[in-house]
């Protein structure tokens, strides 16, 4: 009985870790160059999984999206029923110019419409990124959370700007 009593704190810690990792946050490794210069290959970030339940995504949020059998980090550009257009490296949404608060790679001209209950995502390194221009819109339910914190490399640990 005494041995079981000694195990209780470890069991509680184990259960808490499983709950936190399953429903709140978990680490992920960046794969590829599609988010450079913000995120680089093999960096480690936290996925804020609770945002997938709240579904309160904002334009330009970095999200983890399920593409076929892998998970990739991309940036939300458009929401359902919006018409997305890049012309001369300027973003237009529903015909209105949108100021982009980030410095993206040059974006070739394109037009797309975002499907219902979906988002349109792009990688920051537009020349190499396979994203909604290639796959089309992604269902909101295919998003696994947002990425806002870098864990590794240690000299870059903290909020991602």
VENCOR-V274023 format. One record per pair of residues at least 4 apart in sequence whose C-alpha atoms are under 7 Angstrom apart, sorted by the first residue. I is the first residue (numbers start at 1). J is the second residue. Records with the same first field share a line. If there is no record, write none. Layout:
I = J, J
This chain:
1 = 5
2 = 6
3 = 7
4 = 8
7 = 11
8 = 12
9 = 13
10 = 14
11 = 15
12 = 16
13 = 17
14 = 18
15 = 19
16 = 20
17 = 21
18 = 22
19 = 23
20 = 24, 25
21 = 25, 26
23 = 49, 50
24 = 48, 49, 50
25 = 46, 47, 48, 49
26 = 46, 47
27 = 44, 45, 46, 47
28 = 44, 45, 46, 47
29 = 42, 43, 44, 45
30 = 40, 41, 42, 43, 44
31 = 41, 42
32 = 41
33 = 40, 41, 125
34 = 123, 124, 125, 126, 128, 129
35 = 39, 40, 74, 123, 124, 125
36 = 40, 124, 125
39 = 43
43 = 152, 153
44 = 150, 151, 152
45 = 147, 149, 150, 151, 152
46 = 147, 149, 150, 151
47 = 145, 146, 147
48 = 145, 146, 147
49 = 144, 145, 146
50 = 54, 145
51 = 55, 56, 145, 146
52 = 143, 144, 145
57 = 61
59 = 76, 77, 78
60 = 75, 76, 77
61 = 75, 76, 146
62 = 73, 74, 75, 76, 146, 147
63 = 73, 74, 75, 143, 145, 146, 147
64 = 71, 72, 73, 74, 143, 144, 145, 146
65 = 71, 72, 73, 142, 143, 144
66 = 70, 71, 72, 142, 143
67 = 71, 72
74 = 121, 122, 123
75 = 121, 122, 123
76 = 119, 120, 121, 122
77 = 120, 121, 122
78 = 82, 84, 114, 119, 120
79 = 114, 118, 119, 120
80 = 114, 115, 116, 117, 118, 119
81 = 113, 114, 115, 116
82 = 93, 94, 113, 114
83 = 93, 94, 112, 113, 114
84 = 92, 93, 94, 111, 112, 113
85 = 91, 92, 93, 110, 111, 112
86 = 90, 91, 92, 107, 108, 109, 110, 111
87 = 91, 109, 110
88 = 109
89 = 106, 107, 108, 109
91 = 97, 98
92 = 96, 97, 98
93 = 97, 98
104 = 124, 125
105 = 124, 125, 126
106 = 126
107 = 126
114 = 118, 119, 120, 137
115 = 137
117 = 139, 140
118 = 137, 138, 139, 140
119 = 137, 138, 139, 140
120 = 132, 137, 138
121 = 131, 132
122 = 131, 132
123 = 129, 131
125 = 129
130 = 134
131 = 135
132 = 136, 137
138 = 142
148 = 159, 160
149 = 158, 159, 160
150 = 156, 157, 158, 159, 160
151 = 157, 158
152 = 156, 157
153 = 157
